[in-house]
Amino acid sequence: ELSLLCKRDVNGVGVLYDLLRSHWLQALLKVVELLHEAPPSGEIKELRRLLRAPHLRALLSAHDTVAQKDFEPTLPPLPDNIPENEEAMRIVCLVKNNQPLGATIKRHEITGDITVARVIHGGLADRSGLLYAGDKLVEVNGVSVDGLEPEQVINILALSQGTIMFKLIPVSDRPVSNQTTLYVRAMADYWPLQDPAIPCADAGLPFKKGEILQIVDQNDALWWQARKLSDLSACAGLIPSNHLLKRKQREFWWSQPFQPHLCLKSSILPMPLSLTAGFRRSMRLCRRKSRANQQSCYARCPSSCCSTFAAPYEEVVRYQRHPGDRNRLIVLVGPAGVGVNELRRRLIASNPREFQSAVPHTTRVQKSYEMNGREYHYVSKETFENMVYSHRMLEYGEYKGYMYGTSIDAVRTVLDEGKICVIDLEPHGIQIARTHELKPYIIFIKPSSISCMRQTRKNARIITDYYVNMKFKEEDLQEMEDSAKKMEAQFGQFFDQVIVNDNLQEASAQLLSAVHHAQDEPQWVPAVWICSDTQT
Ligand SMILES: Nc1ncnc2c1ncn2[C@@H]1O[C@H](COP(=O)(O)OP(=O)(O)OP(=O)(O)O)[C@@H](O)[C@H]1O
């Protein structure tokens, strides 16, 4: 009947005809039918009750009301005086909400034209798809920009409410974006509001060292656009390019009063490792002595040691260890006395079949109760020095005339057994351990506040230059806090995880979970660890 009426083109019948034939209505009718026919089981009753519930009806009604509304902005009519050469001119109307426009402008050095310098990814202008870098502005809200300074144009934009109308001459060859998104770890802090060189401080993206940034635009040699991994839905911001940030770092570096270079402070710190208390004790004294004396390097500075300044961003990729792969090396870092050794000891004791430390090398004489390869690998001075010069030591140093060190081979031995190797390093050693082969996961053990430590460390014992089992003094706690701050400031970008060692049980549990997390969960690691098979 309907189809006959439809052919006669009776008003509205066509719509009704389509409606009744639509799949979704058929499906809905089928549901209703089934609901009626189905035996009244508990679930059906529940569904009927839900469908009749006032809140569900209200929700559907709200949905319909919203869906019917027209939320498109009302744009003003086009101006009458559109020039003859219509092709060359474009009128762009943008409705400004509380967000910034998401574009920067500049004055062309030679022609004096005001052009769009860049369009910020994800910003209002970018989402409109109507403004492009290189577009020449002719008018803004009916005001000619001819002869105006960029700041004056910005002022007009800042003062305008609601709709902004641009009259512009589109850029002739629009840049084709064929960029791939890049992820980097920031190796420096950046505060755009304190950077007089940034083209638009409001468009800058502040970041802290260690943060992962998604770089979405590298068209400009000086200013890239990036988002923070922690907030990918936000619109991008300006960050200095690799080249520019390097230059800034150098300028900052030279403007500072003389400080010994990182590499001078690094390297030859005495730092053997062991499970035995005696060894640990000598090591601590070594480290303290070397800090007090401000020892400089006498060995070749590892090339990576100076790279903090060379690479303000480190390209990273997501890495998921395959179950068959070797475990990642776990490196604990922290100020003296914070509990690195205690936590490591507890972790290994919790499951010695899973966790193990690396056996250090020494040039000292083997004692009667010791076994070669258990407490230490006992080697001659020449062998030890050869290992140092062939870069086979992660850390090494001298104590009471003997050399101590942890070799890469010793770590490798543990990893080859399928175990998780847990070592502690002075932060200067992190750079040397960061290799494609070891893929270290760095955990920073941080002291809690001094007031908390006063409570928790009441019965703890510290080892000093003169006493072995001495109670923590106020200055020890202060030194720990100061040292932790310095470590975070200088090496924080390398820390994959930070554990505050307040309550020992809780910190131990956090360490265990962090170690498993490192092995089983995907992580951001330097791209060279994954992309280059030759990298070591
Ligand atoms: N959370 C904690 N609560 C109470 N005591 C703690 C805690 N963590 C560590 N300790 C105690 O503090 C003392 C120092 O710890 P530990 O020897 O592990 O320090 P460390 O970081 O290895 O220092 P160093 O590298 O100088 O040897 C030990 O007596 C340890 O048991």
The ligand as a MOL file (V3000), in Angstrom:
LIG
                    3D

  0  0  0     0  0            999 V3000
M  V30 BEGIN CTAB
M  V30 COUNTS 31 33 0 0 0
M  V30 BEGIN ATOM
M  V30 1 N 63.8560 2.4560 55.4540 0
M  V30 2 C 64.7410 2.2160 56.4240 0
M  V30 3 N 64.3570 2.2840 57.7000 0
M  V30 4 C 65.2450 2.0730 58.6900 0
M  V30 5 N 66.5290 1.7500 58.5070 0
M  V30 6 C 66.9700 1.6620 57.2450 0
M  V30 7 C 66.0990 1.8830 56.1430 0
M  V30 8 N 66.8180 1.7090 55.0170 0
M  V30 9 C 68.0650 1.4010 55.3860 0
M  V30 10 N 68.1660 1.3630 56.7260 0
M  V30 11 C 69.3650 1.1040 57.5100 0
M  V30 12 O 70.2740 2.1840 57.2530 0
M  V30 13 C 71.6150 1.7130 57.3330 0
M  V30 14 C 72.3250 2.0680 56.0430 0
M  V30 15 O 71.7490 1.3180 54.9630 0
M  V30 16 P 72.6550 0.7580 53.7860 0
M  V30 17 O 73.9240 0.1950 54.3010 0
M  V30 18 O 71.8120 -0.1080 52.9470 0
M  V30 19 O 72.9710 2.1070 53.0460 0
M  V30 20 P 73.6050 2.2980 51.6110 0
M  V30 21 O 72.6790 3.1320 50.8140 0
M  V30 22 O 73.9680 0.9950 51.0340 0
M  V30 23 O 74.8700 3.1590 51.9420 0
M  V30 24 P 76.3770 2.9500 51.4590 0
M  V30 25 O 76.3200 2.9550 49.9820 0
M  V30 26 O 77.0700 4.1060 52.0180 0
M  V30 27 O 76.8020 1.6590 52.0470 0
M  V30 28 C 71.5260 0.2260 57.5600 0
M  V30 29 O 71.6540 -0.0120 58.9630 0
M  V30 30 C 70.1230 -0.1330 57.1060 0
M  V30 31 O 69.6160 -1.2870 57.7510 0
M  V30 END ATOM
M  V30 BEGIN BOND
M  V30 1 1 1 2
M  V30 2 1 2 3
M  V30 3 2 2 7
M  V30 4 2 3 4
M  V30 5 1 4 5
M  V30 6 2 5 6
M  V30 7 1 6 7
M  V30 8 1 6 10
M  V30 9 1 7 8
M  V30 10 2 8 9
M  V30 11 1 9 10
M  V30 12 1 10 11
M  V30 13 1 11 12
M  V30 14 1 11 30
M  V30 15 1 12 13
M  V30 16 1 13 14
M  V30 17 1 13 28
M  V30 18 1 14 15
M  V30 19 1 15 16
M  V30 20 2 16 17
M  V30 21 1 16 18
M  V30 22 1 16 19
M  V30 23 1 19 20
M  V30 24 2 20 21
M  V30 25 1 20 22
M  V30 26 1 20 23
M  V30 27 1 23 24
M  V30 28 2 24 25
M  V30 29 1 24 26
M  V30 30 1 24 27
M  V30 31 1 28 29
M  V30 32 1 28 30
M  V30 33 1 30 31
M  V30 END BOND
M  V30 END CTAB
M  END
